[in-house]
Amino acid sequence: MNLVETLGQLRASGWKSVSVKDEIRRNAITKIQAGEPLFEGVLGYEDTIAPQLENALLAGHDVVFLGERGQAKTRMIRSCIGLLDEHMPIVAGSEINDDPYNPVSKYAKDLVAEHGDDTKIAWVHRRDRFAEKLATPDTSIADLIGEVDPIKVAEGRYLSDELTLHYGMVPRSNRGLFAINELPDLAERIQVGLLNVLEERDVQIRGYRINLPIDIMLFASANPEDYTNRGRIITPLKDRFGTQLRTHYPREIDIEMDIVEQEAEIFSGEGIEVSVPDFMAEIVTTMSHLARENPHVNQRSGVSVRLSIANYETLVASAVRRTLKQGGTRAVPRISDLPALTPSSMGKIEVESIDDGRDVEIIEHLLSSATIVTFKSSLEHTHVAGVLEAFDEAEAVVHTGDDIADSAYLEMLTQMPALGEALQHLGYAPDDMTDPALVASGVEFILEGLHLSKRLNKESLGASAVYRSR
């Protein structure tokens, strides 16, 4: 519709005022009927959280998300912005998005009473109808609800005048969405201030005799109470949320790989072409899945998907660094790049151990375990039997590592044709077999997998390794 400029024009246009929950319900119904997804860019929740959230929105509920770190709680909340109308009319100049038909602030009421149908209208885009606050122990009622503005008092207004108020974030989110992240970190006495917002749908500021009914949909996120020892959600407040959703980590490795590819910021430019084989990406995501089951890792704090994303980015960076040092133009991660993941994993895995240095040991163990799991899922014993026979018959010795050029691995295929056959079983096409960087990655993966399967010996020499028959 045309963005009209006055209240009279708005009435003539036929625009109807509805609550924000009705607006979201209406737009959600339209998308569901059209077979369109309600939430873009959120993977792994299609059959679990997404239907539950759709039910909550259709029911008009305020929602609290419970889950460990890195489970897309904030992403899900922000995705609801797309269910708002693109533009919404307000009384021009209103600080709290007053509905032109039903103004609630003194400013807007006075303006409409004075100008009638000539009252100026402004339009707010849906992205400006969302606000979020990270709950911290020092968050005050003034931040959320409002406070007396001493500057306005100094200008000559009486304290009893509602126009002396400075509205907090909740009233300023009127007719929109408001999210509080990490709600348990909000002091309990401050949480009490939200009770009226959720039930009576109004706010009260100090001792003012005002009733400011607001139209808002409230979201909150929190870690499960058994983990968050910093605070809790008070029972009366939790009771006022219509729906509580328990999020989870990706349950399948393939889904986490898709999330990583979607979210990771991959190196580009400088004349370097980057390619990541599926088995290397699978090692990264498998490590995260194994960490979520490891008894030495604090499962209450969780292992974020950000671990997979950061490790994937580091893996690529290590490959690029090697390529730059060797003067190449094509970067493909190898097994010899995996040690670079230790620093990017350290801050994201909380190890439960009193021994110093156990963090590194556990991360290295997780990387080795992820490699062997990926190897066994990618190749069968018969696919690599020829490689083992070649090692035994020729008593071969193979050197790998950062200091070995990609072209050297291509020569290995000539000296040991069984390696080429194994690469074909790994999914390599004929063109891939002539790509030195891609061949180097596949060869190192096969050799390391055989070592971890206890079928080859390995001697580590710093960043290099030597493989030979047992």
C-alpha positions, 0 to 999 in steps of 0.5 A: 500500500502507499505510505500515506502521510496523515491519519485521515489518509490512513483511514481512507486507505482501509488499513486495519490495526491488529495486535503484533501477535495477530499480525505474526499469526496472519503472516505465518498462516499465509506462508504455511498455506503457500508451503514456504519455510517460516525460518530461513537459514536455520538448519537441523530444526525442521522436524523438531524446534521449527514445528514447535515454534510455529505452534507457539506463534500461531497460538500467540505465545511469548517464548523462552528458548532453553539450550546450551551455547551455540544452538541458534537460539538468537538466530531463531528469535531474529528469524521471526522479524520476517513474519512482521509486515514490511511497514507499520504506521505510527504517530509521527514523533512517537517514541513508543510506536503509538498506533494512530488509531489507539495511541497510548502515550500522552504525547500521541494522545495530545497530538491526535486530539489536537490535529485529528485526521491531519495528524502526521503519520510515520512508517516503521520498517519491520527491522526497526520493530525488533530490539534485544537486550543481553541480560547482565546483573547490572541491568536496571528497571530503568533500562527495561521499563523507564525512568524520570528524565531529569533533563525534562524536569529541569526544562520546567515540567512537573514530576507528575507530568507523564512527558517527563518519562524516559521510556526503556527498551520494552515500551520502545518495542511497543507493537514489535518484538523484544528479546532478552538473551541469557534471562537468568543473568537478570537479577530476580528483582528486575525479573519481577518488573517483567511480570506485568509486561507478560500478563497484564500487558502494561508497564509501571514506572515508579509512582506514576499513576499511569497505565501504559498498555503495550502490545509486544511479543516477548522472547527470551533465551537461557541456558538450562538451569542445571548449567546456569549457576549465575541465576535462575528464571523466577517461577512466576515469570517462567509461568507467564511464558506461553511456550518453552522450547528446548533446543539441541545441537545438530543430530547428524554430522551431515547437517552440521557440515551444511551449517558450517558451509553456510556460516564459515567465512572462507578465505578468498582472494590473493590468487589462491583457490580453496577446495575442501574435500568432504572427508576433511570437513567431516573430520571437523564436524565429527570432532564436535560430535565426539566432544559432545559425548566425551566424559572429559568434556563438560557437557553442561556447558555444551560444545557449540556449533561455533567449534565446528565453524572456527575449526573449519575456518582454521583448517582452510587458513592452515592450508592457505598458509602452506600454499603461500609458503610453497608459492602455489595457487591451490589450497586443499586442507590435509591431515597435516593441517589438523594440529592447527585446530588445537588453538581454535578448539581450546576456548570452546571445549571446557575440559573437566580435569585438574591436570594441567595440559590435559586440554591439549591431550584431549583435543588431540585425542578427539581429532584422532578419533574423528579421523578414524571414524571418518576413515572407517565410514569412507573406506572399507578394508578391501578398498585399502588392502592393496595399499597395505600389500604395497607397503609390505612387499616393497617395505615402502617408506612414505614421508608426509607433512607441511614441507612436502610439496603437492607434486610429491604426492602425485609421484607417490601414485606412480610409485604405488598405484594402489594409492590411486585405486584407494582414492577412486574408492574415496570418490575421486574422479579422473580429473581429481587424480591429476590435481596435486593438492587434492591428491595430497589431501587424499593420500594423507587421509588414507595413510593416517587412517591406516595408521590409526587402524593399527595397520601402518606404523607412523613416526612423527617428526615435528610437522612431518610424518613417516609411514611404513609397514608394521 
